[in-house]
C-alpha cells in the first residue's frame, strides 16, 4: 500500500505512532520516526529486516527549527518525502476549566495544535513541488463532541480539525491532501490513567461500553487508518475528519457531569 513512499511519523516513541511506523514499514515505506523521547530509537530498532529503510529522530515538534530540520533531513536521507503523519500529542492538564492556567493552555496548544501547524507548514512546500503528497493529523472525538476530554485538550483537537479543513482549501489544486483522524478511546500510554482507574474500581468491563461497538480501540486500528489516508488508495479523500471510535460520534452519548 505504501511501497516506495517515504513517510514521516511524529509521536513515534509509543502507542499509535509506534504502531503506525511498524505498519507503514511493513507496507513498504521508508519511515522517519520522530519523538521527543529517545524511546523512538527502540521503535526503529524493533523493525525487522530494516535494510536502511528507517530512521529515528529525537526532536520537539513544537519547535519550528527542529521540525524544518527533520523534514529536510528526511529528504536528504531518502530523496523525497511523500507523506507526514502529525500524530504527537499530550492529554492536556486534566483540570476543570476554572482551574486551568495560561501555562496549561500554552503547553497543550503548543504540542497538539501548533505542532500540527508546523508539520503542515514545513512539509507542504515539498509536496507542492512534487505535485502530490498526503498530510494526516491526529485530532480526537474530543474535538467533535463534549465530555470526551478536558477543555484545553478538546479545544486543541478542535483546532486540528479546523487546520485540516481550512488547509485543504488553501492547498486547492496542488495535488496535496490533508485529513485528520479522530480516535475514540484507544489503549495507549496517554489513556493509561483511564484504564488504571477503572481497574482500581473493579469496572474494567465498563471501558468503552458507551459506543455501539461496546469496546475500546487499539493503536493498530488507528495506524491502519493513517496508512490508508497516506496511501494513493485514499486519493479522493481530502479535508476530512475521520472518526475511528467504534461509532461513538454517531450519536450524542450523555452522562451527568462529575459530582452531580
C-alpha positions as CSV (number, residue, x, y, z in Angstrom):
1,X,0.0,0.0,0.0
2,X,2.9,2.4,0.7
3,X,5.6,0.7,-1.4
4,X,8.3,3.1,-2.4
5,X,6.9,6.1,-0.4
6,X,8.8,8.0,2.3
7,X,6.7,8.7,5.3
8,X,7.4,10.8,8.5
9,X,5.5,9.9,11.7
10,X,5.7,12.1,14.8
11,X,4.9,10.9,18.3
12,X,6.5,7.6,17.2
13,X,8.0,6.6,20.5
14,X,5.0,4.7,21.7
15,X,1.3,4.0,21.2
16,X,-0.3,5.0,17.9
17,X,2.8,6.5,16.4
18,X,4.9,3.4,17.1
19,X,2.3,1.1,15.6
20,X,1.9,3.3,12.6
21,X,5.7,3.2,11.9
22,X,5.6,-0.6,12.1
23,X,2.6,-0.8,9.7
24,X,4.0,1.8,7.2
25,X,7.3,0.0,7.2
26,X,5.6,-3.4,6.6
27,X,3.6,-1.8,3.8
28,X,6.8,-1.0,2.0
29,X,7.5,2.6,3.0
30,X,10.7,4.3,4.1
31,X,9.9,5.7,7.5
32,X,11.3,8.6,9.6
33,X,10.1,8.1,13.2
34,X,10.1,11.3,15.3
35,X,9.6,11.7,19.0
36,X,10.7,13.9,21.9
37,X,11.8,10.8,23.8
38,X,14.6,8.5,22.9
39,X,12.1,5.6,23.0
40,X,11.8,6.3,19.3
41,X,15.2,4.6,18.9
42,X,13.5,1.4,20.1
43,X,10.7,1.9,17.7
44,X,13.1,1.8,14.8
45,X,15.3,-0.9,16.3
46,X,12.3,-3.3,16.5
47,X,11.6,-3.1,12.8
48,X,12.5,-6.4,11.1
49,X,14.8,-6.6,8.1
50,X,15.4,-2.9,8.2
51,X,17.7,-2.6,5.1
52,X,18.3,1.2,5.7
53,X,14.6,2.0,5.2
54,X,14.0,3.7,8.5
55,X,15.5,6.4,10.7
56,X,14.8,7.6,14.2
57,X,14.9,11.3,15.1
58,X,14.7,12.8,18.6
59,X,13.0,16.2,18.1
60,X,10.5,18.6,19.6
61,X,7.5,19.0,17.2
62,X,6.6,22.3,18.8
63,X,10.0,23.8,17.9
64,X,9.8,25.2,14.3
65,X,13.6,24.9,13.6
66,X,13.6,21.3,14.7
67,X,10.5,20.4,12.5
68,X,12.1,22.1,9.5
69,X,15.3,20.2,10.1
70,X,13.9,16.7,10.4
71,X,11.8,17.1,7.3
72,X,14.8,18.4,5.3
73,X,16.9,15.6,6.7
74,X,14.3,13.1,5.6
75,X,14.7,14.3,2.0
76,X,18.5,14.2,2.3
77,X,18.3,10.6,3.5
78,X,15.6,9.2,1.2
79,X,15.5,11.7,-1.7
80,X,11.9,12.8,-1.1
81,X,9.0,12.8,1.3
82,X,5.6,11.6,0.3
83,X,3.5,11.9,3.5
84,X,3.6,13.0,7.1
85,X,1.5,11.8,10.0
86,X,1.4,14.6,12.6
87,X,0.5,12.4,15.5
88,X,2.4,13.7,18.5
89,X,0.2,14.9,21.3
90,X,-0.3,15.3,25.0
91,X,-3.5,14.6,27.1
92,X,-3.8,18.1,28.4
93,X,-3.6,19.3,32.0
94,X,-6.6,17.2,33.2
95,X,-8.0,20.1,35.2
96,X,-11.5,21.6,35.4
97,X,-11.8,24.8,33.2
98,X,-11.8,27.1,36.2
99,X,-8.5,25.6,37.5
100,X,-6.6,25.8,34.2
101,X,-3.7,28.3,33.9
102,X,-2.3,30.0,30.8
103,X,0.7,27.8,31.2
104,X,-1.5,24.8,31.0
105,X,-3.1,26.1,27.8
106,X,0.2,27.1,26.2
107,X,1.7,23.6,26.7
108,X,-1.3,21.8,25.4
109,X,-1.8,24.0,22.4
110,X,2.0,24.2,21.5
111,X,2.2,20.4,21.1
112,X,-1.3,19.4,20.0
113,X,-2.1,22.3,17.7
114,X,1.0,24.3,16.9
115,X,2.9,21.1,16.3
116,X,0.4,20.1,13.7
117,X,0.6,23.5,12.1
118,X,4.4,23.3,11.9
119,X,4.2,19.8,10.3
120,X,1.9,21.3,7.7
121,X,3.9,24.4,7.1
122,X,7.2,22.6,6.5
123,X,6.0,19.6,4.6
124,X,3.5,21.1,2.3
125,X,6.1,23.1,0.1
126,X,7.8,19.8,-0.7
127,X,4.6,18.1,-1.6
128,X,3.5,21.1,-3.7
129,X,6.8,20.9,-5.6
130,X,6.2,17.2,-6.3
131,X,2.6,17.8,-7.3
132,X,1.4,15.3,-4.7
133,X,1.6,14.4,-1.0
134,X,-0.6,13.4,1.9
135,X,-0.8,15.0,5.4
136,X,-2.6,13.2,8.2
137,X,-3.1,14.7,11.6
138,X,-4.3,13.1,14.8
139,X,-7.3,15.0,16.2
140,X,-9.8,13.3,18.5
141,X,-13.5,12.8,19.0
142,X,-13.0,15.3,21.9
143,X,-12.6,17.9,19.2
144,X,-16.0,17.0,17.8
145,X,-18.1,16.4,20.9
146,X,-18.2,17.4,24.6
147,X,-17.4,15.0,27.5
148,X,-14.6,13.2,25.7
149,X,-11.7,15.2,27.2
150,X,-10.7,18.3,29.2
151,X,-11.3,21.8,27.9
152,X,-7.7,22.5,26.8
153,X,-7.3,19.1,25.2
154,X,-10.7,19.3,23.4
155,X,-10.1,22.8,22.1
156,X,-6.6,21.8,20.9
157,X,-8.1,18.9,18.9
158,X,-10.9,21.0,17.5
159,X,-8.1,23.3,16.3
160,X,-6.5,20.4,14.5
161,X,-9.8,19.7,12.7
162,X,-10.1,23.3,11.7
163,X,-6.5,23.4,10.4
164,X,-7.2,20.4,8.3
165,X,-10.4,21.7,6.8
166,X,-9.1,25.2,6.1
167,X,-5.7,24.0,4.8
168,X,-7.4,21.6,2.3
169,X,-8.8,24.6,0.5
170,X,-5.7,26.7,0.8
171,X,-3.9,23.9,-1.0
172,X,-6.6,23.9,-3.7
173,X,-5.4,22.3,-6.9
174,X,-1.9,21.4,-5.7
175,X,-2.4,17.7,-5.5
176,X,-1.7,17.8,-1.8
177,X,-4.3,16.1,0.5
178,X,-4.8,16.7,4.2
179,X,-7.0,14.8,6.6
180,X,-7.5,14.2,10.3
181,X,-8.2,11.0,12.2
182,X,-10.4,11.4,15.3
183,X,-9.7,8.4,17.6
184,X,-12.1,7.4,20.3
185,X,-10.9,5.7,23.4
186,X,-7.7,3.9,22.5
187,X,-5.5,1.9,24.9
188,X,-2.2,3.8,24.9
189,X,0.2,5.3,27.4
190,X,-1.8,8.5,27.2
191,X,-5.0,6.9,28.3
192,X,-3.4,4.6,30.9
193,X,-4.9,6.6,33.8
194,X,-8.4,5.9,32.5
195,X,-7.7,2.2,32.4
196,X,-5.9,2.1,35.7
197,X,-8.7,4.0,37.4
198,X,-11.3,1.6,36.0
199,X,-9.3,-1.4,37.2
200,X,-8.9,0.0,40.7
201,X,-12.7,0.4,40.9
202,X,-13.4,-3.0,39.5
203,X,-15.0,-1.5,36.5
204,X,-12.6,-2.6,33.8
205,X,-15.5,-4.3,31.9
206,X,-17.2,-0.9,31.5
207,X,-14.4,0.6,29.5
208,X,-15.6,1.6,26.0
209,X,-19.1,0.4,26.6
210,X,-20.7,3.7,25.7
211,X,-20.1,3.2,22.0
212,X,-22.1,0.8,19.9
213,X,-19.1,-1.5,19.3
214,X,-19.0,-2.0,23.1
215,X,-15.2,-1.9,23.3
216,X,-12.2,0.4,23.3
217,X,-9.8,0.5,20.4
218,X,-6.1,-0.3,19.9
219,X,-3.3,1.6,18.3
220,X,-3.2,-0.7,15.3
221,X,-6.7,0.3,14.3
222,X,-5.7,3.9,14.2
223,X,-2.4,3.1,12.4
224,X,-4.2,1.2,9.7
225,X,-6.4,4.3,9.1
226,X,-3.4,6.5,9.0
227,X,-1.6,4.3,6.5
228,X,-4.7,4.2,4.3
229,X,-5.0,8.0,4.3
230,X,-1.3,8.3,3.5
231,X,-1.7,6.0,0.5
232,X,-2.9,6.6,-3.0
233,X,-5.9,4.4,-2.2
234,X,-7.3,7.5,-0.4
235,X,-6.7,9.8,-3.4
236,X,-10.2,11.2,-3.3
237,X,-10.4,11.8,0.4
238,X,-9.4,15.4,1.4
239,X,-10.2,17.9,4.1
240,X,-12.0,15.2,6.3
241,X,-12.0,14.4,10.0
242,X,-12.4,10.7,10.1
243,X,-13.7,9.2,13.4
244,X,-12.2,5.9,14.3
245,X,-14.2,5.5,17.5
246,X,-16.4,2.4,17.4
247,X,-19.4,4.5,16.5
248,X,-19.2,6.9,19.5
249,X,-19.6,10.1,17.4
250,X,-22.6,8.7,15.5
251,X,-24.8,9.9,18.4
252,X,-24.6,12.1,21.4
253,X,-23.8,9.9,24.5
254,X,-24.7,11.8,27.6
255,X,-23.9,11.4,31.3
256,X,-24.1,13.5,34.4
257,X,-21.2,15.9,35.0
258,X,-18.8,14.7,37.7
259,X,-20.0,15.4,41.2
260,X,-23.7,15.7,40.1
